[in-house]
């Protein structure tokens, strides 16, 4: 592949102190590279070169890879953990939507290279991992060249298409997921023209927490590819909270939540689909997904495939 912008330097630090040294001062044209599955494609676009590129690879820093559970029971995922690692990690068994979202990306060769941090920092409105992480109430850790670290809710990390809250000289260290508790059910659904190697027309992630008496205590509905950033359908979530997953009350609440999720979506029309089609599919996917989660919560699952393509 011919690059439209010259790469004048390639740095590959092996530790966090080496990475932070490379970022201070920040070289002109510096670009952090994780798996490179998005960045290298962008550098290949034929556009007018405005400045050289200094690539700073994070791939050799072992401290940024892996998944562990802290003493507070929160799950920590390093930003350089591959999508294969996320999709197959037993420690994430309570985060079905996230594992299925990671498995939905491209094919095995890409998933073995692409990282969770790179997928999220690309800040695509249709990013599969971003939708699943948002539904999981994930937080991000951002660290700068001095070693100072700050933590943000994922919803505050995205500022627009391709834009994040990362400041010059900062990098994404990792993600934090709150503990998964009994009675939590989640799913990820992706709509595309084909089942693999496809950017989502619409993708959603759902999560409900159900008490022992069958009452839905928490609900999360995250939507992708229907707004400038991934979003939550807050009114739709509220329609489910406090409702029993048994019987007609849940059926009615699901129908209401699906309509409210459709209203929350503000998509555009493009070569993949019209705005109207995307809104209709949000309603359909949310309704189907919530009905399935409710059935699983009652012990009568109506389906087992939580990552679907229509």
C-alpha positions in Angstrom: 0.0 0.0 0.0 1.4 3.4 -1.0 1.1 6.0 1.8 0.1 9.5 0.9 2.1 11.0 3.9 5.7 10.1 4.6 6.6 8.3 7.8 9.7 10.1 9.0 10.2 8.1 12.3 9.0 4.9 13.9 9.4 4.6 17.7 8.6 1.3 19.5 8.9 1.8 23.3 8.8 -1.3 25.5 7.7 0.2 28.8 5.3 3.0 30.0 8.2 5.2 31.0 9.7 4.8 27.6 6.4 5.7 26.0 6.0 8.7 28.2 9.5 9.9 27.3 8.6 9.6 23.6 5.6 11.8 24.2 7.5 14.5 26.0 7.8 16.7 24.2 5.3 15.5 21.7 7.0 15.2 18.3 5.5 17.1 15.3 3.1 14.8 13.5 3.1 12.2 16.2 0.5 9.4 15.9 0.1 6.6 18.4 -0.4 3.3 16.7 -2.0 0.3 18.4 -3.0 -2.6 16.0 -2.8 -0.3 13.1 -5.8 -1.8 11.3 -7.4 1.7 11.0 -4.5 4.1 11.1 -2.5 2.5 8.3 -5.5 2.6 6.0 -6.0 6.3 6.8 -2.4 7.1 6.0 -2.9 5.4 2.6 -5.6 7.8 1.6 -4.5 10.0 -1.3 -4.7 13.4 0.3 -2.5 16.4 0.4 0.3 15.8 2.9 0.5 18.7 5.4 3.2 17.3 7.6 5.3 14.2 8.1 4.1 11.4 10.4 6.0 10.1 13.5 4.5 6.7 14.5 4.8 5.7 18.1 3.9 2.1 18.5 2.3 0.8 21.7 2.5 -2.8 20.6 5.6 -3.8 22.7 4.4 -2.5 26.0 3.2 -5.5 28.0 1.7 -3.4 30.8 -1.0 -2.3 28.3 -2.2 -5.8 27.5 -4.3 -8.2 29.5 -7.5 -8.4 31.6 -7.6 -8.7 35.3 -9.9 -8.2 38.2 -8.9 -5.7 40.9 -9.5 -5.8 44.6 -12.6 -3.7 44.2 -13.9 -6.5 41.8 -13.8 -4.0 38.8 -12.5 -5.6 35.6 -9.5 -3.8 34.1 -8.8 -4.3 30.4 -5.5 -3.0 28.9 -5.9 -0.8 25.9 -3.6 -3.0 23.8 -5.6 -6.2 24.5 -6.5 -7.7 21.1 -10.1 -8.3 20.1 -9.4 -12.0 20.1 -8.3 -11.7 23.7 -11.5 -9.8 24.6 -13.8 -12.2 22.8 -12.2 -15.3 24.4 -11.5 -14.2 27.9 -13.2 -16.4 30.6 -13.0 -13.5 33.0 -15.4 -11.6 30.8 -18.1 -14.3 30.9 -20.4 -11.9 32.7 -20.1 -9.4 29.9 -21.7 -11.2 27.0 -22.3 -8.1 24.9 -18.7 -7.1 25.0 -17.3 -10.5 24.1 -19.8 -10.9 21.2 -19.0 -7.4 20.0 -15.3 -8.2 19.9 -16.0 -11.4 18.0 -18.2 -9.5 15.4 -15.3 -7.4 14.1 -13.9 -8.4 10.7 -12.2 -11.9 10.6 -9.7 -13.8 12.8 -6.6 -12.2 11.3 -7.9 -8.7 12.0 -9.1 -9.6 15.5 -5.7 -11.1 16.3 -4.1 -7.7 15.5 -6.8 -5.0 16.2 -6.9 -3.8 19.8 -9.8 -2.7 22.0 -8.1 0.6 22.6 -7.5 1.3 18.9 -11.1 0.4 18.1 -12.4 2.9 20.7 -9.9 5.7 20.0 -10.8 5.6 16.3 -14.1 7.1 17.6 -16.3 5.8 14.8 -20.0 6.2 15.5 -20.4 2.6 14.4 -17.6 1.0 16.5 -18.8 -2.3 17.8 -16.7 -2.2 21.0 -17.7 1.3 21.9 -21.4 0.3 21.9 -20.8 -2.7 24.1 -18.6 -0.8 26.5 -21.1 2.0 26.8 -23.8 -0.5 27.7 -21.4 -1.9 30.3 -21.0 1.5 32.1 -17.3 1.4 31.2 -14.8 4.0 32.2 -11.5 4.9 30.6 -8.1 5.7 32.1 -6.1 8.4 30.3 -2.4 9.0 31.1 -0.1 11.7 30.1 3.7 12.1 29.7 4.2 13.0 33.3 2.5 9.8 34.5 -0.6 11.7 35.7 -3.8 9.7 35.1 -7.4 10.7 34.9 -10.6 8.6 34.6 -13.6 9.4 32.5 -16.9 7.7 31.8 -16.9 6.3 28.3 -19.8 8.5 27.3 -17.7 11.6 28.1 -14.8 10.3 26.0 -16.4 10.7 22.6 -16.6 14.3 21.3 -17.6 13.7 17.7 -16.8 11.4 14.7 -13.1 10.7 15.0 -12.8 13.0 18.0 -12.1 12.0 21.6 -11.2 13.7 24.9 -7.6 12.7 24.6 -5.3 15.7 25.0 -2.0 16.1 23.2 0.6 13.9 24.8 -2.1 11.6 26.5 -2.7 8.0 25.7 -5.5 5.5 26.6 -4.2 3.2 29.3 -7.2 1.0 29.6 -10.9 0.4 30.5 -12.6 -0.3 33.8 -15.9 -2.3 34.0 -18.0 -2.4 37.1 -18.5 -5.8 38.7 -21.1 -8.1 36.9 -23.6 -9.1 39.5 -26.1 -12.1 39.5 -29.2 -11.4 37.5 -27.4 -9.4 34.8 -28.1 -10.2 31.2 -26.6 -8.5 28.1 -26.5 -8.9 24.4 -25.0 -7.3 21.3 -26.8 -7.1 17.9 -25.3 -5.9 14.6 -27.1 -5.2 11.4 -25.1 -5.4 8.2 -25.4 -6.2 4.5 -23.4 -9.4 5.1 -22.5 -11.3 8.3 -18.7 -10.7 8.3 -16.1 -8.0 7.3 -18.9 -5.4 7.4 -19.3 -2.0 9.1 -22.6 -1.9 11.0 -25.6 -0.2 9.5 -26.9 -0.2 13.0 -25.5 -1.9 16.1 -26.9 -2.0 19.6 -25.9 -3.4 23.0 -28.4 -4.1 25.7 -28.0 -4.9 29.4 -30.6 -5.5 32.1 -30.2 -6.2 35.8 -33.1 -8.3 37.3 -33.8 -8.7 41.0 -34.8 -12.1 42.5 -38.5 -11.2 42.3 -38.2 -10.5 38.5 -38.1 -6.7 38.7 -35.8 -5.0 36.2 -33.6 -2.8 38.5 -31.3 -1.4 35.8 -31.4 -1.1 32.0 -28.8 0.0 29.5 -29.5 0.6 25.8 -26.6 1.7 23.7 -26.9 2.6 20.0 -24.3 2.8 17.3 -24.2 4.2 13.7 -27.3 6.4 14.4 -25.7 9.6 15.8 -22.3 11.5 15.6 -21.2 9.4 18.6 -22.4 6.2 20.2 -25.3 7.1 22.5 -27.5 5.7 25.2 -31.3 5.8 24.9 -32.0 7.1 28.3 -35.8 7.5 28.0 -36.0 3.9 26.7 -34.0 2.7 29.7 -36.3 4.4 32.1 -39.3 2.7 30.5 -37.9 -0.7 31.6 -36.8 0.2 35.1 -39.1 -1.1 37.8 -41.0 -3.4 35.5 -41.4 -7.1 36.1 -39.9 -9.3 33.3 -42.8 -11.6 33.7 -45.9 -11.4 31.5 -47.6 -8.6 29.7 -46.0 -5.8 31.7 -42.6 -6.6 30.2 -44.1 -7.0 26.7 -45.6 -3.5 27.0 -42.5 -2.0 28.4 -40.3 -3.5 25.7 -42.6 -2.1 23.0 -42.4 1.4 24.6 -38.6 1.2 25.0 -38.2 0.2 21.4 -40.2 3.2 20.2 -38.3 5.5 22.6 -35.0 4.1 21.4 -36.0 4.8 17.8 -36.9 8.4 18.8 -33.4 8.8 20.4 -31.7 7.8 17.2 -30.6 10.7 14.9 -29.1 8.9 12.0 -28.1 10.2 8.6 -28.7 8.7 5.2 -25.6 7.4 3.4 -24.5 4.8 0.9 -25.2 2.0 3.5 -28.8 2.9 4.4 -31.3 5.7 4.7 -32.0 7.4 8.0 -35.6 6.1 8.1 -34.4 2.5 7.6 -31.9 2.9 10.4 -34.5 4.2 12.8 -36.9 1.3 12.0 -34.1 -1.2 12.6 -33.2 0.4 15.9 -36.8 -0.3 17.0 -36.8 -3.8 15.6 -33.4 -4.8 17.1 -34.2 -3.3 20.5 -37.6 -5.0 20.7 -36.2 -8.4 19.7 -33.2 -8.1 21.9 -35.1 -7.0 25.1 -37.7 -9.8 24.5 -34.9 -12.3 24.4 -33.2 -10.9 27.5 -36.5 -11.0 29.4 -37.0 -14.6 28.5 -33.5 -15.5 29.7 -34.1 -13.7 32.9 -37.2 -15.8 33.5 -35.4 -19.0 32.6 -37.1 -19.6 29.3 -34.7 -18.4 26.6 -36.3 -17.9 23.2 -33.0 -17.7 21.4 -29.3 -18.3 22.0 -27.6 -16.2 19.3 -27.1 -12.7 20.8 -25.0 -11.3 18.0 -27.1 -11.2 14.8 -26.9 -10.0 11.3 -30.1 -9.4 9.3 
